[in-house]
Amino acid sequence: MSTIVLHGRKVVGGVSEGEALVTRETVSGWGGFDPRTGKVVETRHELCGISLKDKILVFPGAKGSSGWSQYFHLARLAGTAPKAILYNRTTTKVALGAVVMRVPAVTDFDRDPLDIIETGDWVKVDADRGVVEITKKSA
Amino acid sequence: MKLTDDEQKMLDGSEGPAVHRAMDLLVRYGEALGAERLVPVNNVCGTFVAAGPMIREFASKGNNAIFSEFNLDSSEQVEMLLVKAYTCHLVMGIDSKHPEMNQGLEETVRIQKEGEKFFGAKGVNMLATCTPYQVGNVPVMGEHCAWMESSAVIYCNAVLGARTNTEGRESTGAASITGRIPYFGLHIPENRIATHLIDVKVPVDDMMDWGILGYAIGEMVEEDIPAFRGLVAQPNMIKLKHFGAAAASSGGVEMYHIPGVTPETRSEEYAFGGRAPLMTLVYGEAERRIAYEKLNSTAKSHDVDFIMLGCPHNSIEQVGLAARLLEGKRLSANTSLWVFTPRALKEVADRSGYTALIEAAGGHVLTDTCPAISRIMPKDTKVVATDSAKQAHYLPAITGVQAWFGSVADCVAAAVSGRWHGGLR
């Protein structure tokens, strides 16, 4: 089975693997995500109603309220957080959120992960080395 | 990340376990950002009291446990210290003084009062508002700050010219007892110049116009920094407060430039630091209408139950306006009206007779929180009307209600008639 490898910068160290959930829309924390269920609740978001729990979340970055980190912090405590996060745009919201979620996180990739990873692909994240290995679901 | 000798000592534990944990978080956070160093800050706005939804489930563990977990991201419990930086508390979970809001929530009121006492004794100033700049915390141009609350962050940067990123509960907690925050993003002068030029082709004058403009621009530029051409009417604090809150809700705007208005913007050319804009976008009649329709996209029923004014918290001028619009009128038997303002301004509203006028009409003046933060609304609320683009954006997602967005006059008229007749004019 063929795999694709992306290289990026470690945000939070650690190793994880799981099924990718990909969105091209920025993600809200407070007011857009429910830590009790792990679901996106922002009414006009393409992931509205879909759970982030145990996914490898691939997204452009964070938006909205400064409660971003607190909501993903609560998700860690509630067991509804993603398994790892991969994103393009570093902001204080997403970086602090990644730190307090304590899941492997990688950014600043050599190629845009949104162009390469699709929802349902199997993704292995070695954040310490900044390496992301993708096995396409269709392969 | 490079630490000064003093910072290294704090990290090594010279000031005890709380400061050690705070520095540990700041270093992890700084490295996640790719920051090279920390910067001293002496103006922190954060949230400490655990009376909000979800977090109050952890309150029985005590305020030191809350502080350790949620303000320092420390699994080890440490004892909170007297703050080192000037620190203010943002919104709370409930208006602990108002019976209208407290029905059946005595436990939340108790948690909040105990939290206020605990953190107040540690030097956290209980401004209890999303608008610290309306009640005395007005940073000066160039001042490094560590603020939460996206609507306050954009105001702090763009309108006041002070410097803060959108911090979170954990990073402001760490900043409060260390006086440090990562030197990143908007702390760095070259990151404050504009990226996108917005050519405004329609008049933008009243508060509703500014709210719609902010909501449209947030979606257009997301995290980027817009500069505006064609905004000819002079805005005031109220309009820029609403504009910024909207832009920080639909997008993540933390900084903008209006030549001749914002302090870092002598001219359009200056806003872009002499460079060309990455992109020029037009805000015209079509963009205005689309943003308005998105803001009203959840609203179906014209029968309104609940009118919410004061997101971000109303200034005293806005409370006065609501009072005058309600003078001699009576709310519909089917509606409730809540007007939110900082508690310090509620005192002014009481003394000025505004609270009495609003209450005589059947409305209420509340403080400390808002429906989106507290998730508290009048019983059985299904359809809300508000003059706030931010509240219209968040309330349906958070509580499942329908929301109408319009002018303050449209909202007051709906409170009186029970029907929504607002629209884009």
Interface residues (C-beta under 8 A of the other chain):
Chain A: R9 V11 V12 T26 G31 G32 P35 R36 V41 E42 T43 R44 G61 A62 K63 G64 S65 S66 G67 W68 S69 Q70 H73 L74 L77 R89 T90 T91 T92 K93 A95 L96 G97 A98 V99 V100 A105 D108
Chain B: L25 R28 Y29 A32 L33 G34 M54 I55 F58 E69 F70 D73 W147 M148 E149 S150 V153 N165 T166 E167 G168 R169 E170 S171 P182 F184 G185 E222 E223 A248 S249 G251 G252 K294 S297 T298 A372 H393 Y394 P396 A397 I398
